[in-house]
């Protein structure tokens, strides 16, 4: 058990969590992924459209403001190719999550979205 834990950390991963029930002679190990690994998994799923959306989202924006900034006319196109994938990847969040159809609804970058932008697009771009 100790060797497995040491090897996991030697590979650069965070320390595993484990429970050991000596009376029943069972144990459970949870191996967390490194944050960089999670970000790299998301990168493969981020389309060019989502990248463009993230780049313009400096401050919270309504759907119509985002469409204007992206020079898009169709709501369905924006929703299906830009907004929904960004929400599904948790790169963008709603400012009023309890009321997704509110006329006051805006969208903003999550911490995950900001981290993705910093890592793959670079600050100030």
N, C-alpha and C positions, 0 to 999 in steps of 0.2 A: 504494500500500500504506500509506504513512504517513498519507494522508488518511483512509482507512478506519479505521485504529487511533485516530486523533484524534477522529473523529466518534463512534465507539463509546464512548470515554471521556467525551466531551462530553454524551452521553445519560445518564451516570451509572452506567454498567456498569463492572465491574472490568476491569483491563487484559487484553486478549486475549494468549494465548500463541501464538507462531508459530515455525515452523522454516523456514529458507530454505536450500535446497540449490542453490547457484549453479552448480555444475558440470552439474547436470541441468536447471537452470532450472525447478524446481518449488518450491512452497511449500505449507505447511499452516497454517491459522489455526484456533484453537479459541477460541470466544467464550463465556466463562462467563456464567451468569445471575447477577444480583444476588440476595443472600439474601432481600431483601424480596419479590422476584418469585417465588421458590420458595415462600415462606410463603403468598403470595396464591393460588398455584395450589392448594395444599393446602386452603386455607380453603373453596373452593368444593366440596370433596369431603367436608368434615367435617359429618356429620349431627348432628341434635339429640341422638341417643342417644350418639354418640361424645363430644360436648361434655360431657354429663352425666357420662360415665365419666371423662373427663380431670379434671373439677372435683373429684371425690371421691378421686382418686389422689394424695393428699398424701404418703403413704408406701407402700412396696411392699405389695400386698394379694394374697391368694389369690383364686381365682375365687369361692368361697363368701362371703368377706368383702366383695368388690365387689358381689355380688348382694344381700347384706343391705343394704349402704349405699345401693344403688339401689332397694331394695324390689322386687326381681324374684324370681319363683319358678322359672321355667323355665330350665334350663341351655341348651337349644338357642337360645332367644330371646336370652339374654345373649351366647352365643358368636357367633351370626350377625349380630346388630344392633349390638353394642357392642364385643366383644373383637376379632373378626377384622378389621373395618374399621380399628380403631385400630392393630392390628399391621401391617396392609397399608400404612397411611400412615406407618409408622415413628414414630408418636407415642407408642407404648407398646412396651415390650420385656419379654421373659421374663427372670426372674432366673436360670433354669437353661435356657438355650436348647438345650443338647444333649439334654435330657430333657423335652420338652413335656408329657408326661403324668404327670410326677412328682407325687406327693401333696404334695411340698414346694414346688411351683411357685408363684411369685408374679409379679405384674406391676407394673412401675414406669414412670414417665414417662421418655421419652428427652429429650435436650437439645432436640430439635426440638419435642417435646410441650410442654416447659416454655416455650420461646420462643413457641409458638402461644398458650398460655394467657396469658402476659404481654401479648402484643400484642392479642388479641381479647377476652379476658375481663377482664384487668386484675389487678394484684397485689392480694392480700387479699380476693378475691371467691370 
